């Protein structure tokens, strides 16, 4: 009987990866963290990936958009310190940018501000720019905008896997890769409980 990708992960049946690149879309994973009620522990996550894929080389890219100064009633110092921890503590390549604030007219609320911080272009550029440096790519995202990129990488001979959550991934993306796994089902990658910010 053919094992599913998730069962292969459970049973350590994944083929060894020579050079593995990981692309983490943090905004997309936020929904999974809220659903789980816990924050991802990125040190544990990297350990899990190394254990399951056994790569000779691994490089992790982390993408995030953050609020502009003065737009929140709380300090953003912890967020920026977290970026530094990922970069200096874990060796991640951190791509970050300020949320774009766009004035819109809403039928119900009138003029208001919409914030936008998609990192699709940055992820695609990195995946394409470095594609000769890896033979396996893991995308932590559920965004269907990556369907064309993943299809292209597979046609180019890359092994491509997608990790996301069942309520935050398109059906097209879930079935377009070499394997999909729901991060909520993995017990070894979570850290402290997610708490509401105190007002």
C-alpha beads as a LAMMPS data file, in Angstrom:
LAMMPS data file: protein, C-alpha beads

199 atoms
198 bonds

1 atom types
1 bond types

-500.0 500.0 xlo xhi
-500.0 500.0 ylo yhi
-500.0 500.0 zlo zhi

Masses

1 110.0

Atoms # bond

1 1 1 0.000 0.000 0.000
2 1 1 1.320 3.432 -0.941
3 1 1 2.047 5.609 2.092
4 1 1 0.750 9.177 2.233
5 1 1 3.310 11.950 2.669
6 1 1 2.206 12.437 6.286
7 1 1 2.670 8.729 7.029
8 1 1 6.063 8.819 5.371
9 1 1 6.999 11.642 7.749
10 1 1 5.738 9.650 10.718
11 1 1 7.663 6.562 9.644
12 1 1 10.828 8.357 8.511
13 1 1 10.367 7.129 4.945
14 1 1 11.236 10.417 3.205
15 1 1 14.099 10.169 0.738
16 1 1 17.252 11.923 1.944
17 1 1 17.606 15.475 0.611
18 1 1 21.029 16.707 -0.489
19 1 1 20.381 20.463 -0.446
20 1 1 17.166 21.683 1.158
21 1 1 15.759 25.230 1.104
22 1 1 12.806 26.207 3.319
23 1 1 10.542 29.195 2.620
24 1 1 8.324 30.317 5.516
25 1 1 5.380 32.635 4.846
26 1 1 4.798 33.770 8.430
27 1 1 1.506 35.565 7.810
28 1 1 -0.015 32.414 6.330
29 1 1 1.138 30.321 9.300
30 1 1 -0.475 32.723 11.762
31 1 1 -3.871 31.091 11.144
32 1 1 -2.415 27.687 12.067
33 1 1 -0.948 29.078 15.282
34 1 1 -4.268 30.630 16.271
35 1 1 -6.053 27.355 15.532
36 1 1 -3.515 25.363 17.574
37 1 1 -3.484 27.920 20.378
38 1 1 0.298 27.761 20.465
39 1 1 3.218 29.543 18.865
40 1 1 5.535 27.699 16.524
41 1 1 8.962 27.037 17.993
42 1 1 11.241 27.616 15.023
43 1 1 14.209 25.904 16.617
44 1 1 12.076 22.776 17.045
45 1 1 10.760 23.197 13.498
46 1 1 14.241 23.178 11.992
47 1 1 15.175 20.192 14.141
48 1 1 12.070 18.359 12.869
49 1 1 12.900 19.104 9.230
50 1 1 16.503 17.978 9.666
51 1 1 15.348 14.776 11.347
52 1 1 12.780 13.909 8.659
53 1 1 14.656 14.994 5.515
54 1 1 18.241 14.431 6.686
55 1 1 19.730 17.092 4.377
56 1 1 23.439 17.657 3.844
57 1 1 22.707 21.390 3.634
58 1 1 19.710 23.419 4.778
59 1 1 18.857 27.094 4.388
60 1 1 15.752 28.720 5.853
61 1 1 14.093 31.918 4.608
62 1 1 11.529 33.689 6.809
63 1 1 9.175 36.344 5.434
64 1 1 7.166 38.819 7.503
65 1 1 5.491 42.198 7.288
66 1 1 5.280 44.342 10.401
67 1 1 3.221 47.395 11.454
68 1 1 4.606 50.878 10.938
69 1 1 5.765 52.793 14.006
70 1 1 2.955 54.671 15.695
71 1 1 0.159 52.531 14.249
72 1 1 -0.236 50.300 17.306
73 1 1 -0.938 51.011 20.962
74 1 1 1.728 48.521 22.023
75 1 1 5.481 48.258 21.584
76 1 1 6.891 46.485 18.537
77 1 1 10.233 45.836 20.223
78 1 1 9.479 42.138 20.815
79 1 1 8.706 41.600 17.137
80 1 1 11.985 43.174 16.034
81 1 1 13.920 41.243 18.689
82 1 1 12.300 38.064 17.359
83 1 1 13.585 38.872 13.859
84 1 1 17.081 39.302 15.305
85 1 1 16.782 35.958 17.125
86 1 1 15.794 34.176 13.907
87 1 1 18.673 35.764 12.009
88 1 1 21.489 35.595 14.561
89 1 1 20.283 32.792 16.805
90 1 1 18.978 30.334 14.207
91 1 1 20.774 31.512 11.073
92 1 1 17.627 32.263 9.083
93 1 1 17.565 34.661 6.165
94 1 1 14.921 37.167 7.310
95 1 1 13.026 39.179 4.713
96 1 1 10.807 41.795 6.320
97 1 1 8.994 44.920 5.275
98 1 1 6.636 47.467 6.730
99 1 1 2.933 46.926 6.193
100 1 1 1.607 49.131 3.429
101 1 1 -1.278 51.337 4.579
102 1 1 -3.884 52.022 1.899
103 1 1 -6.861 54.371 2.205
104 1 1 -10.079 52.746 1.023
105 1 1 -13.756 53.659 0.980
106 1 1 -15.896 51.070 2.741
107 1 1 -19.679 50.987 2.199
108 1 1 -20.277 50.473 5.916
109 1 1 -17.465 52.392 7.628
110 1 1 -16.622 55.060 5.072
111 1 1 -12.976 56.028 4.636
112 1 1 -10.635 53.675 6.486
113 1 1 -7.143 52.204 6.325
114 1 1 -6.390 48.751 4.944
115 1 1 -3.020 47.194 5.693
116 1 1 -1.306 44.948 3.182
117 1 1 1.899 43.000 3.580
118 1 1 1.989 40.176 1.046
119 1 1 5.429 38.640 0.584
120 1 1 4.566 36.534 -2.485
121 1 1 6.985 38.358 -4.772
122 1 1 9.886 38.154 -2.324
123 1 1 9.375 34.416 -1.794
124 1 1 9.125 33.761 -5.527
125 1 1 12.243 35.800 -6.301
126 1 1 14.298 33.918 -3.699
127 1 1 13.007 30.513 -4.807
128 1 1 13.853 31.282 -8.431
129 1 1 17.167 33.064 -7.774
130 1 1 18.528 30.177 -5.704
131 1 1 16.959 27.274 -7.599
132 1 1 20.318 25.876 -8.741
133 1 1 21.435 25.657 -5.104
134 1 1 18.806 23.161 -3.869
135 1 1 17.102 19.987 -5.024
136 1 1 14.324 20.025 -2.436
137 1 1 12.129 22.961 -1.426
138 1 1 9.664 23.193 1.440
139 1 1 7.057 25.956 1.444
140 1 1 5.234 26.844 4.633
141 1 1 2.235 28.514 3.030
142 1 1 -1.259 27.829 1.796
143 1 1 -1.469 30.660 -0.712
144 1 1 -2.670 29.536 -4.145
145 1 1 -0.591 32.324 -5.713
146 1 1 2.369 29.938 -5.384
147 1 1 0.784 27.301 -7.599
148 1 1 2.657 28.406 -10.734
149 1 1 5.982 28.601 -8.868
150 1 1 5.615 25.124 -7.376
151 1 1 4.580 23.654 -10.730
152 1 1 7.604 25.274 -12.406
153 1 1 10.028 23.990 -9.764
154 1 1 8.675 20.452 -10.087
155 1 1 8.990 20.548 -13.880
156 1 1 12.575 21.714 -13.301
157 1 1 13.263 18.516 -11.376
158 1 1 12.898 19.798 -7.812
159 1 1 11.133 17.956 -5.015
160 1 1 8.589 20.377 -3.556
161 1 1 6.617 19.931 -0.334
162 1 1 3.966 22.159 1.217
163 1 1 3.202 22.562 4.914
164 1 1 0.163 24.580 5.987
165 1 1 -3.144 24.019 7.816
166 1 1 -6.306 22.443 6.470
167 1 1 -8.419 25.574 6.915
168 1 1 -5.862 27.852 5.305
169 1 1 -4.774 26.172 2.088
170 1 1 -6.276 26.022 -1.362
171 1 1 -7.170 22.617 -2.781
172 1 1 -5.061 23.355 -5.881
173 1 1 -1.936 24.018 -3.833
174 1 1 -2.526 21.054 -1.530
175 1 1 -2.530 18.638 -4.476
176 1 1 0.084 20.299 -6.701
177 1 1 3.212 19.438 -4.716
178 1 1 5.100 16.206 -4.097
179 1 1 3.529 16.094 -0.648
180 1 1 1.368 18.110 1.725
181 1 1 1.298 18.062 5.531
182 1 1 -0.979 19.848 7.988
183 1 1 1.338 21.519 10.516
184 1 1 -1.315 21.261 13.230
185 1 1 -0.942 17.471 13.148
186 1 1 2.786 17.678 13.980
187 1 1 3.329 17.665 17.732
188 1 1 7.082 18.258 17.864
189 1 1 7.236 21.840 16.546
190 1 1 5.161 23.865 19.006
191 1 1 6.227 26.176 21.798
192 1 1 4.400 28.204 24.416
193 1 1 0.689 28.829 24.475
194 1 1 -0.660 31.730 22.481
195 1 1 -2.014 34.418 24.797
196 1 1 -4.170 37.410 24.037
197 1 1 -2.333 40.707 24.187
198 1 1 -3.127 42.575 27.366
199 1 1 -4.816 45.922 26.720

Bonds

1 1 1 2
2 1 2 3
3 1 3 4
4 1 4 5
5 1 5 6
6 1 6 7
7 1 7 8
8 1 8 9
9 1 9 10
10 1 10 11
11 1 11 12
12 1 12 13
13 1 13 14
14 1 14 15
15 1 15 16
16 1 16 17
17 1 17 18
18 1 18 19
19 1 19 20
20 1 20 21
21 1 21 22
22 1 22 23
23 1 23 24
24 1 24 25
25 1 25 26
26 1 26 27
27 1 27 28
28 1 28 29
29 1 29 30
30 1 30 31
31 1 31 32
32 1 32 33
33 1 33 34
34 1 34 35
35 1 35 36
36 1 36 37
37 1 37 38
38 1 38 39
39 1 39 40
40 1 40 41
41 1 41 42
42 1 42 43
43 1 43 44
44 1 44 45
45 1 45 46
46 1 46 47
47 1 47 48
48 1 48 49
49 1 49 50
50 1 50 51
51 1 51 52
52 1 52 53
53 1 53 54
54 1 54 55
55 1 55 56
56 1 56 57
57 1 57 58
58 1 58 59
59 1 59 60
60 1 60 61
61 1 61 62
62 1 62 63
63 1 63 64
64 1 64 65
65 1 65 66
66 1 66 67
67 1 67 68
68 1 68 69
69 1 69 70
70 1 70 71
71 1 71 72
72 1 72 73
73 1 73 74
74 1 74 75
75 1 75 76
76 1 76 77
77 1 77 78
78 1 78 79
79 1 79 80
80 1 80 81
81 1 81 82
82 1 82 83
83 1 83 84
84 1 84 85
85 1 85 86
86 1 86 87
87 1 87 88
88 1 88 89
89 1 89 90
90 1 90 91
91 1 91 92
92 1 92 93
93 1 93 94
94 1 94 95
95 1 95 96
96 1 96 97
97 1 97 98
98 1 98 99
99 1 99 100
100 1 100 101
101 1 101 102
102 1 102 103
103 1 103 104
104 1 104 105
105 1 105 106
106 1 106 107
107 1 107 108
108 1 108 109
109 1 109 110
110 1 110 111
111 1 111 112
112 1 112 113
113 1 113 114
114 1 114 115
115 1 115 116
116 1 116 117
117 1 117 118
118 1 118 119
119 1 119 120
120 1 120 121
121 1 121 122
122 1 122 123
123 1 123 124
124 1 124 125
125 1 125 126
126 1 126 127
127 1 127 128
128 1 128 129
129 1 129 130
130 1 130 131
131 1 131 132
132 1 132 133
133 1 133 134
134 1 134 135
135 1 135 136
136 1 136 137
137 1 137 138
138 1 138 139
139 1 139 140
140 1 140 141
141 1 141 142
142 1 142 143
143 1 143 144
144 1 144 145
145 1 145 146
146 1 146 147
147 1 147 148
148 1 148 149
149 1 149 150
150 1 150 151
151 1 151 152
152 1 152 153
153 1 153 154
154 1 154 155
155 1 155 156
156 1 156 157
157 1 157 158
158 1 158 159
159 1 159 160
160 1 160 161
161 1 161 162
162 1 162 163
163 1 163 164
164 1 164 165
165 1 165 166
166 1 166 167
167 1 167 168
168 1 168 169
169 1 169 170
170 1 170 171
171 1 171 172
172 1 172 173
173 1 173 174
174 1 174 175
175 1 175 176
176 1 176 177
177 1 177 178
178 1 178 179
179 1 179 180
180 1 180 181
181 1 181 182
182 1 182 183
183 1 183 184
184 1 184 185
185 1 185 186
186 1 186 187
187 1 187 188
188 1 188 189
189 1 189 190
190 1 190 191
191 1 191 192
192 1 192 193
193 1 193 194
194 1 194 195
195 1 195 196
196 1 196 197
197 1 197 198
198 1 198 199
